[in-house]
């Protein structure tokens, strides 16, 4: 703890009342992750990268990092498997 610092103000936000979010973090229903998990693993033109479809710590920054790493590895693998032009 530092004695030379003084808190001047604090604030918060009511995410439940916010018309754009109407919630706080994602709370998945039973079976929701396993139902959509195969779509995350498919190699398509659309790759899902976000905290709410990660495999761990869904809804937290850890899940965004995990999801980003998975998608980056998939992109790298797809690029390495594509023959170079020229």
FENNORBEL-V983638 format. One record per run of one state. SS is the DSSP state (helix for helix, strand for strand, loop for the rest). FROM is the first residue (numbers start at 1). LEN is the number of residues. If there is no record, write none. Layout:
BEGIN
ss:SS from:FROM len:LEN
ss:SS from:FROM len:LEN
END
This chain:
BEGIN
ss:loop from:1 len:31
ss:helix from:32 len:10
ss:loop from:42 len:9
ss:helix from:51 len:3
ss:loop from:54 len:7
ss:helix from:61 len:21
ss:loop from:82 len:5
END
